[in-house]
Amino acid sequence: MTDNSSFSPSDHHPPSPNLHITIEEGSQNSEQLFEDDENELETEGNNLEMEGNDLEIEENDVGIERNGLEIEENGLDIESDGLQNDCDQILETEDDHVSNRDDTTTVAVENEISQGKNYPPPVLGMEFESYDDAYNYYNCYAKELGFAIRVKSSWTKRNSKEKRGAVLCCNCEGFKTIKEANSRRKETRTGCLAMIRLRLVESNRWRVDEVKLEHNHLFDHERAQNCKSHKKMDAVAKRKLEPTVDVEVRTIKLYCTPVVDPVDYGSLNSLEGEINENVDRSKRLKIKKGDSQIMYSFFSRIQLTNPNFVYLMDLNDEGYLRNVFWIDSRSRAAYGYFGDVVAVDTTCLSNKYEIPLVALVGVNHHGQSILLGCGLLADDTFETYIWLFRAWLTCMSGRPPQTIITNQCRAMQGAISEVFPRAHHRLHLSHVMQSILDNLGELQESGVFQMVLNRTVYETIKVDEFEMGWDDMIRRFGIADHAWLRTIYEERERWAPVYLKDTFFAGMFTFQNGESMSSFFDGYVHKQTTLEEFFDMYELVLQKKHKKEAVSDIESRDSSPILKIRCFYELQLSKLYTNEIFRRFQDEVVMMPSCFSITQVHANGPVVTYMIKERDVEGDQRDIRNFEVMYDKAGMEIRCICSCFNFNGYLCRHCLCVLNHNGVEEVPFQYILSRWRKDFKRLYIPDNGSNNVDITNPVQWFDHLYRRSMQVVEEGMISQDHYMVAWQAFKESLNKVRLVAEKHV
């Protein structure tokens, strides 16, 4: 794998033939937004029957039903491969296999969207007891902001009037049809894209699975009060949305942003007496009195200073806090450059620390660990990990990593298969090796056993060598019947290096005996560290990590590493790689003389296979090892059986010897990854969309201008000269913008 920036897209699901479509107040560009319920609906192809007489159309402001509506063949475009989106900046998450847990995620995101006082904006994952509850919530939210809503489309199960899904949109969605164009009625539609999509899920609840908040028009409270959708709000509907204390337990998690109560040990509701006593504490986040207020205050403060900071909270049925996830702007941006390989650090959770912390960690262009998100979890169950990974994927715009490295955990393994079905899930080799020793009793003290184990795991380069060595080892030490050892051996394709040669690790998966990746918060978080102490040090830890990266950037840019043997490859990559990555690559260059024999063993057109003989320089020089290298002269592609490139992200000494043997004086461009380059410009501002800006949408103006201005800020921080130029450019730009404003006065 040579491209570290590619991500596997989510699969779209074909529409089910058992859905009957009803269009209410349909517009010219109505789109079918539905997904099949795999447990109830059969997928037999794209055989969606639509009869004109069955379509019910509601006029925008007049409650008239018209039968016999003729639908042109291309009037309703149904794509066989799934969802057709009008907007490029839509976040999709795969939730067709959501667990049956009765939970809802509450999201707090800093943005420029106006928010209602009592009805926060809709978010992905909201759930409602009924369709009417969902409709009434969106209607109240709309009324509070100053716009009206209508039903854009809905669908039912074939041969049944049971509603399965619906799209509620802003009343200004779409444009007049050709027949309506000559009407004297005032044009009120602006092509607004604001909407929510609702779907009936397995638990018989209605879930929000798509949201667009941005409007392209001004809000008009006076006009909105007189719209049909708000007039239809009767007293019953209003009473539904004003729950009593008893009802609050059931509905607060459906659509309310939590206000943390510091008195109730993590409760998001101020409930009394018996309710608190009967709550199952195992389903709550284990925090102390006052911790919830500390957490909420921390998140609120960070949001004021950190653009695009996001935190998500998971509540149980009683409204108590169960899980929390957060990620800052820099981490979200860094994922775009270094999100190919991610490790899940569960050290605190697995070892029963005071704080149940989980960190998602990547590695930057200096080989340094970087934080890609943090969570506090109630437990280590399948459902909890499902929530964590979906929350994280949502914050990363739905782009999964190529490789995920974790410890041994069945629940996590199942959750990764569910949320990241295309990612390579691997186990920490160092953790596996330590676990083998810990589970074998007296053998862990045997130096002979450790030597045989290390040789079997680290030094075999072919599958049959590893398996024969393993069989010899368990027979020799009498552990063939050890149940735990058999279990870990069955999972060998997730941790043994000989099976992982097609997986890209970017140096995070250590294959050298005795090496291991340390925890991101190693040295800062201990077993007795409290939540308050953690949040006090959190920003300081990140600042130290960021400073270390900045210093490494400067050193790599301003200094030239010392060359050891002055070969072509060493000179070439000393100008491209950061200092640390070059040092690692240089170790391979220095080892080239140990490869003393190159023999061509097979040829198939331009593809030639070589056998490299290498002498053990550090140990017994009589120990000779053979390495196969395949080289495609036409495509300039090369691969060694040691798989150094996939493991570490740079070519090994065996490949360099073959290139040198064939007169190639430079490492081919495709083997110089941009993630290691010191001249690659990295802007730690999340790029949430393309450069295509809707000139009628002020929200998109803000997003586009903000990202571009932050590019100037980042460049301006390089030196004092850069700062002065950037500051001058800002002043000139501001003066030009003010001139435009004066012309319109």
C-alpha positions in Angstrom: 0.0 0.0 0.0 1.6 3.2 -1.1 -1.1 5.8 -0.6 -1.8 6.7 3.0 -4.7 9.1 2.2 -7.2 6.7 0.8 -10.2 5.8 2.9 -12.8 3.1 2.2 -16.2 4.7 1.4 -19.3 3.5 3.1 -21.5 1.1 1.1 -24.8 2.3 -0.1 -27.7 -0.1 0.3 -30.2 -0.6 -2.6 -33.9 0.3 -2.0 -36.2 -2.4 -1.0 -39.0 -3.5 -3.4 -41.4 -3.7 -0.4 -41.5 0.0 0.2 -44.5 2.0 -1.1 -43.8 5.6 -1.7 -46.1 8.5 -0.7 -45.0 12.0 -1.7 -46.5 14.7 0.4 -46.0 18.2 -0.9 -43.6 16.9 -3.4 -41.3 19.3 -5.2 -39.7 19.2 -8.7 -36.5 17.8 -7.4 -37.8 15.4 -4.8 -35.4 12.6 -4.0 -36.0 9.2 -2.5 -34.2 9.0 0.7 -34.7 5.6 2.3 -32.8 2.5 3.3 -33.9 -1.1 3.7 -34.6 -2.5 7.1 -32.6 -5.7 6.7 -34.5 -7.6 9.4 -38.0 -7.0 7.9 -37.7 -6.1 4.3 -36.5 -8.3 1.5 -34.1 -6.9 -1.1 -35.0 -8.2 -4.5 -33.7 -5.5 -6.7 -34.8 -2.1 -7.7 -38.4 -3.1 -8.5 -40.2 -0.2 -6.9 -43.8 0.0 -8.1 -45.3 3.5 -8.3 -48.8 4.3 -9.4 -49.9 7.8 -10.1 -53.2 7.3 -8.4 -51.5 6.2 -5.2 -49.5 9.4 -4.8 -50.9 11.9 -2.3 -49.8 15.5 -2.9 -50.4 18.2 -0.4 -50.3 21.7 -1.7 -47.9 24.0 0.2 -50.4 26.1 2.1 -53.7 24.6 1.1 -54.9 21.2 2.5 -56.1 19.7 -0.8 -55.4 16.2 -2.0 -55.1 15.6 -5.7 -55.5 12.2 -7.1 -54.4 11.0 -10.5 -51.2 13.0 -10.5 -49.1 12.1 -13.5 -45.5 11.5 -12.8 -43.1 11.8 -15.7 -40.6 8.9 -16.1 -37.7 11.0 -15.0 -39.7 13.1 -12.5 -38.7 10.8 -9.6 -35.2 9.6 -9.9 -34.5 6.5 -7.9 -30.9 5.4 -7.9 -30.3 1.6 -7.5 -27.1 2.1 -5.6 -28.6 3.9 -2.6 -28.9 7.5 -1.6 -28.8 10.5 -4.0 -27.7 13.6 -2.1 -28.2 17.2 -3.2 -25.5 18.6 -1.0 -21.8 17.7 -1.2 -21.2 18.3 2.5 -23.3 15.6 4.0 -22.1 13.4 6.8 -23.1 9.8 6.3 -22.7 7.1 9.0 -23.5 3.5 8.5 -26.2 2.6 11.0 -28.1 -0.2 9.4 -26.8 -2.6 12.1 -27.2 -0.4 15.1 -27.5 -2.4 18.3 -30.9 -2.7 20.1 -29.8 -0.5 22.9 -32.3 2.2 23.8 -29.9 5.1 23.8 -29.4 8.4 22.2 -26.3 10.6 21.6 -26.4 14.2 22.6 -24.1 16.4 20.6 -22.7 19.8 21.5 -20.8 21.4 18.6 -19.7 25.0 18.3 -21.1 26.4 15.1 -22.7 29.5 13.6 -26.2 28.1 13.4 -28.8 29.9 15.5 -30.1 27.7 18.3 -33.5 27.8 19.8 -33.9 28.4 23.5 -36.0 25.3 24.3 -35.5 23.1 21.3 -31.8 22.5 20.3 -31.0 21.7 16.7 -31.6 18.1 15.5 -28.6 15.8 15.4 -27.8 12.4 14.0 -29.0 9.6 16.3 -31.9 11.4 18.0 -34.8 9.0 18.7 -38.5 9.5 19.3 -41.3 7.3 20.5 -43.5 8.0 17.5 -43.5 9.7 14.1 -45.8 12.4 15.6 -43.3 13.1 18.4 -40.6 13.6 15.8 -42.7 15.8 13.6 -43.9 18.0 16.5 -40.3 18.4 17.8 -39.0 19.6 14.4 -42.1 21.8 14.0 -41.5 23.4 17.4 -37.8 23.9 16.7 -38.7 25.5 13.3 -41.3 27.8 14.9 -38.8 29.0 17.5 -36.2 29.8 14.8 -38.7 31.4 12.4 -39.3 29.0 9.6 -42.0 26.5 8.6 -41.8 22.9 7.7 -43.5 20.4 5.4 -43.3 16.7 4.6 -41.2 16.4 1.5 -41.7 12.7 1.2 -42.6 9.6 3.1 -42.7 5.9 2.5 -44.5 2.9 3.7 -44.2 -0.9 3.5 -45.8 -2.3 0.4 -49.3 -3.5 0.9 -49.4 -1.8 4.2 -50.1 1.7 5.4 -47.5 1.5 8.1 -45.2 4.4 7.7 -41.5 3.5 7.6 -39.7 6.8 7.0 -40.1 10.4 6.0 -38.2 13.5 5.1 -39.2 16.8 6.8 -37.9 19.9 5.0 -38.0 23.6 5.3 -41.0 25.2 3.7 -38.7 27.1 1.3 -37.3 23.8 -0.2 -37.4 23.4 -3.9 -38.8 25.8 -6.5 -42.1 26.4 -8.3 -43.0 23.8 -11.0 -43.5 24.8 -14.5 -47.3 24.8 -14.0 -47.0 27.0 -10.9 -44.5 29.5 -12.5 -47.4 31.6 -14.0 -49.3 31.7 -10.7 -49.8 35.1 -9.2 -48.8 33.7 -5.8 -45.7 35.2 -4.4 -42.6 33.0 -4.8 -41.6 31.7 -1.3 -39.4 28.8 -2.2 -35.6 29.4 -2.4 -34.2 25.9 -2.9 -33.4 25.7 0.8 -31.7 22.4 1.7 -32.5 22.3 5.5 -34.1 19.0 6.4 -34.1 16.0 8.6 -34.7 12.4 7.5 -36.5 10.0 9.9 -36.5 6.2 9.8 -38.3 3.6 11.8 -35.7 1.3 13.4 -35.8 -2.1 14.9 -36.7 -0.9 18.4 -40.0 0.6 17.0 -38.6 4.1 17.5 -38.0 6.9 15.0 -34.4 7.8 14.5 -32.9 10.9 12.8 -30.4 9.5 10.3 -29.7 12.6 8.2 -29.6 16.3 9.1 -29.0 19.5 7.2 -29.2 22.7 9.3 -28.1 25.4 6.9 -30.8 27.7 5.4 -30.2 29.9 2.4 -32.8 32.6 3.5 -33.6 34.8 6.4 -35.9 33.7 9.1 -39.3 35.4 9.3 -41.0 34.8 12.7 -44.2 36.7 11.8 -44.7 34.8 8.5 -43.8 31.5 10.1 -46.5 31.9 12.8 -49.1 31.9 10.1 -47.9 28.8 8.2 -49.9 25.7 8.0 -47.5 23.5 9.9 -47.6 25.8 13.0 -51.3 26.3 12.8 -51.8 22.6 13.1 -50.1 22.5 16.4 -53.0 21.8 18.7 -53.1 21.7 22.5 -52.4 18.0 22.6 -49.2 18.3 20.6 -48.0 21.1 22.8 -48.7 19.2 26.0 -46.6 16.3 24.5 -43.7 18.6 24.2 -43.9 20.0 27.7 -43.3 16.9 29.8 -43.8 16.5 33.5 -41.0 15.4 35.8 -42.0 11.8 35.3 -42.1 12.0 31.5 -38.8 13.9 31.6 -37.0 10.7 32.5 -38.2 9.1 29.3 -37.9 12.0 26.9 -34.9 14.2 27.9 -32.5 12.0 26.1 -34.5 12.2 22.9 -33.7 15.8 22.0 -32.4 17.8 24.9 -28.9 19.1 25.2 -27.8 18.0 28.7 -27.2 20.4 31.5 -25.0 18.5 33.9 -26.1 18.4 37.5 -23.1 18.2 39.7 -25.1 16.9 42.7 -26.3 13.7 41.2 -23.0 11.9 40.4 -23.3 12.1 36.7 -27.0 12.4 36.4 -28.3 14.7 33.7 -31.7 14.9 35.5 -32.4 16.3 38.9 -34.5 13.4 40.2 -35.5 12.6 43.7 -35.5 9.7 46.1 -36.3 6.2 44.9 -35.5 6.7 41.2 -31.8 7.3 42.0 -31.6 4.4 44.3 -33.0 1.9 41.8 -30.7 2.9 38.9 -28.2 0.2 37.8 -24.9 1.8 38.5 -23.1 -0.6 36.2 -24.7 1.2 33.3 -23.4 4.6 34.4 -20.0 6.3 34.0 -18.1 5.8 37.2 -17.3 9.3 38.3 -17.3 11.0 41.7 -19.4 13.7 43.1 -18.6 17.0 41.4 -16.8 15.3 38.4 -19.7 15.9 36.1 -19.5 19.7 36.7 -15.8 19.6 36.2 -16.2 17.8 32.9 -19.0 20.1 31.7 -17.0 23.3 32.7 -14.0 22.0 30.9 -15.9 21.3 27.7 -17.6 24.7 27.8 -14.3 26.5 28.3 -12.6 24.7 25.5 -15.4 25.4 23.1 -14.8 29.1 23.6 -11.2 28.9 22.6 -11.0 25.9 20.3 -12.8 26.2 16.9 -14.5 22.9 15.8 -14.1 21.3 19.2 -16.7 18.6 19.6 -18.0 16.5 22.5 -20.7 13.9 22.5 -22.5 12.4 25.5 -24.3 9.0 25.7 -27.1 8.8 28.3 -28.8 5.7 29.6 -32.6 5.2 29.9 -32.7 7.0 33.3 -30.9 10.0 31.9 -27.6 9.2 33.6 -24.3 9.8 31.8 -22.9 6.6 30.4 -20.1 7.5 27.9 -18.4 10.7 26.8 -16.3 11.4 23.7 -14.4 14.6 22.7 -12.0 15.7 20.1 -10.4 19.1 19.3 -9.9 21.0 16.1 -6.2 20.1 15.7 -6.9 16.4 16.1 -9.7 16.4 13.6 -7.4 18.1 11.1 -4.4 15.8 11.9 -6.6 12.8 11.1 -6.7 14.0 7.5 -3.0 13.5 7.2 -2.3 10.7 9.6 -5.6 8.8 9.9 -4.3 5.8 7.9 -3.3 3.9 11.0 -4.9 4.3 14.4 -4.3 2.6 17.8 -6.9 2.3 20.5 -5.2 2.8 23.9 -7.4 1.2 26.6 -4.6 1.1 29.3 -6.7 3.0 31.9 -9.9 1.2 31.2 -8.4 -2.3 31.1 -6.3 -1.8 34.2 -9.1 -0.3 36.3 -7.6 3.2 36.7 -9.5 5.8 38.6 -10.6 7.4 35.3 -11.9 5.0 32.6 -10.0 6.7 29.8 -9.7 5.5 26.2 -7.4 7.4 23.7 -7.3 7.0 20.0 -3.8 7.6 18.8 -2.0 8.1 15.5 1.6 8.8 14.5 2.8 12.0 12.8 5.5 12.7 10.3 8.2 12.5 12.9 7.0 9.1 14.2 5.6 10.8 17.3 2.2 9.8 18.8 -0.7 12.2 18.3 -4.1 12.3 19.9 -7.1 11.6 17.6 -9.8 11.6 20.2 -10.6 10.7 23.9 -13.4 9.0 25.6 -14.6 8.1 29.1 -16.5 4.8 29.1 -18.8 3.1 31.6 -17.6 -0.4 30.6 -15.8 -2.4 27.9 -18.9 -4.0 26.4 -19.7 -4.4 22.7 -22.5 -1.8 22.9 -20.2 0.8 24.5 -17.5 0.3 21.9 -20.1 0.5 19.1 -21.1 3.9 20.5 -17.5 5.1 20.9 -16.4 4.2 17.3 -19.6 5.6 15.7 -19.1 8.9 17.7 -15.5 9.0 16.5 -16.4 8.2 12.9 -19.0 10.9 12.9 -16.4 13.5 14.0 -14.1 12.3 11.2 -16.6 12.9 8.5 -17.3 9.2 8.1 -13.8 8.3 6.9 -12.6 5.1 8.5 -8.9 4.3 9.0 -7.1 1.7 7.0 -5.6 -0.1 10.0 -6.8 -0.2 13.7 -4.5 -1.6 16.3 -6.0 -2.7 19.7 -5.4 -5.0 22.6 -7.1 -8.4 22.9 -10.8 -7.7 23.5 -13.7 -9.7 22.0 -16.2 -6.9 22.5 -13.9 -4.4 20.8 -13.2 -6.8 17.9 -16.9 -7.2 17.3 -17.5 -3.5 17.4 -14.7 -2.8 14.9 -16.1 -5.4 12.5 -19.5 -3.6 12.8 -18.4 0.0 12.5 -15.2 -0.4 10.3 -15.9 -3.5 8.2 -13.2 -2.7 5.7 -10.4 -1.7 8.1 -7.6 -4.1 9.0 -8.0 -5.0 12.7 -4.7 -6.0 14.3 -3.5 -6.7 17.8 -0.6 -5.0 19.6 2.3 -7.5 19.2 4.0 -6.4 22.4 0.8 -6.9 24.4 0.3 -10.3 22.9 3.9 -11.3 23.7 3.6 -10.1 27.3 0.2 -11.9 27.7 1.8 -15.2 26.5 4.4 -14.9 29.3 1.9 -13.8 31.9 -0.4 -16.8 31.2 2.3 -19.5 31.2 3.2 -19.5 34.9 6.8 -20.7 35.6 7.8 -20.5 31.9 7.8 -16.7 32.0 10.9 -16.9 34.1 12.6 -19.2 31.6 15.2 -17.5 29.5 15.3 -20.4 27.1 11.6 -20.3 26.5 11.7 -16.5 25.9 14.5 -16.9 23.4 12.6 -19.6 21.5 9.4 -17.6 21.5 11.1 -14.5 20.3 12.9 -16.3 17.5 9.6 -18.0 16.4 7.6 -14.8 16.3 10.2 -12.1 15.3 12.6 -14.0 13.0 10.5 -16.2 10.8 9.6 -14.6 7.4 7.4 -17.3 6.0 4.1 -18.7 7.3 5.2 -22.4 7.2 8.4 -21.4 9.1 6.3 -19.8 11.9 3.8 -22.6 12.2 6.5 -25.3 12.3 8.5 -23.3 14.9 5.3 -22.8 17.0 4.6 -26.6 16.9 8.1 -27.4 17.9 8.0 -24.8 20.8 4.7 -26.1 22.4 5.9 -29.7 22.2 9.3 -28.9 23.6 8.0 -27.1 26.6 4.9 -29.3 27.1 2.3 -26.6 26.6 0.4 -28.1 23.6 -2.8 -28.5 25.7 -2.7 -25.0 27.2 -6.3 -23.6 26.5 -5.4 -19.9 26.5 -2.3 -20.5 24.3 -4.5 -22.3 21.7 -6.9 -19.4 21.7 -4.2 -16.8 21.0 -2.7 -19.0 18.4 -6.1 -19.1 16.6 -5.9 -15.4 16.3 -2.3 -15.4 15.0 -3.4 -13.7 11.7 -4.1 -10.6 13.7 -0.7 -10.3 15.5 2.0 -12.6 14.0 4.2 -10.5 11.5 4.3 -13.3 8.9 0.6 -12.9 8.3 0.5 -9.1 8.2 2.7 -8.3 5.3 -0.2 -6.7 3.3 -1.2 -4.4 6.1 0.1 -0.8 6.3 1.3 0.1 9.8 3.2 3.4 9.4 5.7 2.2 12.0 3.1 1.9 14.8 3.3 -1.9 14.8 6.7 -2.7 16.3 8.4 -5.9 15.1 11.6 -5.6 16.9 12.1 -7.8 20.0 11.7 -5.7 23.2 10.2 -2.6 21.5 6.6 -1.4 22.3 4.5 1.6 21.8 4.0 3.6 25.0 0.6 5.0 26.1 -0.1 8.6 24.9 -0.5 9.8 28.4 2.3 7.6 29.8 4.0 9.4 32.7 1.1 11.8 33.2 -1.9 9.5 34.1 -1.5 7.0 36.9 -3.8 4.5 38.5 -5.0 7.0 41.2 -5.2 10.1 38.9 -8.6 11.8 39.4 -10.7 13.2 36.7 -10.1 16.8 38.0 -6.3 16.2 37.9 -6.6 14.7 34.4 -8.5 17.7 33.0 -6.1 20.1 34.7 -3.1 18.5 33.0 -4.8 17.6 29.7 -4.1 20.9 27.9 -0.5 21.0 29.2 0.2 17.5 27.9 -1.2 18.5 24.4 0.8 21.7 24.5 4.0 19.7 25.2 3.3 17.3 22.4 2.5 20.1 20.0 5.7 22.0 21.0 7.8 18.8 20.5 6.3 18.5 17.0 7.0 22.2 16.2 10.6 21.9 17.4 11.1 18.8 15.2 9.6 20.6 12.3 12.1 23.5 12.7 15.0 21.1 13.1 14.1 19.1 10.1 13.6 22.2 8.0 16.7 24.1 9.1 19.3 21.3 9.6 20.9 18.7 7.3 21.4 15.3 8.7 24.9 13.8 8.6 25.4 11.2 5.8 27.1 8.0 6.8 27.9 6.2 3.5 26.9 8.9 1.0 25.0 6.7 -1.4 22.4 8.0 -3.9 19.5 7.0 -1.8 20.8 8.4 1.4 21.5 11.8 -0.2 18.1 11.8 -2.0 16.0 11.2 1.1 18.0 13.4 3.5 16.4 16.2 1.5 12.9 14.9 1.8 12.3 12.9 5.0 12.0 14.5 8.4 15.0 13.9 10.6 13.6 11.1 12.6 12.2 9.1 9.6 15.5 9.7 7.8 17.4 8.3 10.7 15.3 5.1 10.6 15.8 4.9 6.8 19.5 5.5 7.2 19.7 2.4 9.4 18.6 0.4 6.3 21.1 2.2 4.1 23.9 1.4 6.5 23.0 -2.3 6.5 23.2 -2.6 2.7 26.8 -4.0 2.8 25.5 -7.0 4.8 23.6 -8.1 1.6 26.6 -9.8 -0.1 24.9 -11.8 -2.8 22.1 -11.0 -5.4 20.9 -13.8 -7.6 18.2 -13.8 -10.2 16.0 -16.8 -9.6 13.0 -16.2 -11.8 11.8 -13.9 -14.6 8.3 -13.3 -16.1 8.6 -10.5 -18.7 9.6 -7.3 -16.9 9.0 -8.9 -13.4 12.1 -10.4 -12.0 12.6 -12.3 -8.7 15.9 -12.0 -6.9 17.3 -13.9 -3.9 19.3 -11.7 -1.5 21.7 -13.4 0.9 22.3 -11.4 4.1 24.9 -12.0 6.8 24.0 -11.4 10.4 26.2 -8.4 11.3 25.4 -8.2 15.0 25.4 -11.9 15.8 27.0 -15.0 14.3 28.3 -13.9 10.9 28.0 -17.5 9.8 24.2 -17.1 10.1 23.0 -16.5 6.5 19.4 -15.5 5.8 17.7 -15.4 2.3 15.2 -12.7 1.3 13.1 -12.8 -1.9 12.7 -9.5 -3.7 10.3 -9.0 -6.7 11.1 -6.1 -9.0 8.9 -4.9 -11.9 11.2 -3.0 -14.2 8.4 -1.6 -16.3 6.3 -0.3 -13.5 9.2 0.5 -11.2 7.5 -1.5 -8.4 9.4 -3.5 -5.9 8.5 -5.7 -2.9 10.6 -7.6 -0.4 9.4 -10.6 1.6 10.4 -8.8 4.8 7.6 -6.2 4.0 9.5 -3.3 5.5 7.7 -0.8 3.4 4.2 -1.8 4.7 5.4 -2.2 8.2 7.5 1.1 8.5 6.6 3.2 5.4 10.0 3.2 3.7 12.1 0.7 1.6 14.4 -1.9 3.2 18.0 -2.6 2.5 17.1 -5.6 0.3 15.0 -3.5 -2.1 17.7 -0.8 -2.2 20.3 -3.5 -3.2 18.1 -4.7 -6.0 17.5 -1.1 -7.2 21.2 -0.4 -7.1 21.9 -3.7 -8.9 19.6 -2.5 -11.7 21.2 0.9 -12.0 18.3 2.8 -10.4 19.9 5.7 -8.6 16.8 7.2 -6.9 14.1 5.6 -4.8 10.9 5.6 -7.0 8.5 8.4 -6.1 5.6 6.1 -5.1 7.8 4.8 -2.2 8.3 8.3 -0.7 5.2 8.8 1.3 3.9 12.4 1.8 3.2 11.5 5.5 7.0 11.5 6.1 8.0 14.5 4.1 9.3 17.6 5.8 8.4 19.9 2.8 4.7 18.8 2.9 2.5 21.7 4.0 0.1 20.6 6.8 -2.7 22.9 7.9 -4.2 21.8 11.2 -7.6 23.1 10.4 -10.4 20.6 9.6 -11.4 20.7 6.0 -15.1 19.9 6.2 -15.8 20.2 2.5 -14.8 21.1 -1.0 -14.1 24.5 -2.4 -17.5 24.6 -4.1 -19.3 27.4 -2.2 -23.0 28.2 -2.5 -22.9 31.9 -3.0 -26.5 32.2 -1.6 -25.6 30.5 1.6 -24.0 32.7 4.3 -23.0 29.7 6.4 -20.9 28.4 3.6 -19.4 31.8 3.2 -18.2 31.7 6.8 -16.9 28.1 6.6 -14.9 28.9 3.4 -13.5 32.2 4.6 -12.6 30.8 8.0 -10.6 27.9 6.5 -8.7 30.1 4.1 -7.9 32.7 6.7 -6.6 30.1 9.0 -4.2 29.0 6.3 -2.8 32.5 6.4 -2.5 32.3 10.2 -0.7 29.0 10.0 1.8 30.3 7.4 2.2 33.5 9.3 3.5 31.6 12.3 6.6 30.3 10.6 8.8 33.3 11.3 8.7 37.0 12.1 8.9 37.9 8.4 6.0 35.6 7.6 4.0 37.2 10.4 4.6 40.7 9.2 3.5 39.8 5.6 0.4 38.0 6.9 -0.6 40.9 9.1 -0.1 43.4 6.3 -2.2 41.2 4.0 -5.0 41.1 6.6 -5.1 44.9 7.0 -5.2 45.4 3.2 -7.9 42.8 2.8 -10.0 44.4 5.6 -9.7 47.8 4.0 -10.9 46.5 0.6 -13.9 44.7 2.2 -14.8 47.9 4.0 -14.7 49.8 0.7 -17.3 47.4 -0.7 -19.5 48.0 2.3 -19.3 51.8 1.9 -20.4 51.5 -1.8 -23.6 49.9 -0.6 -24.4 52.6 2.0 
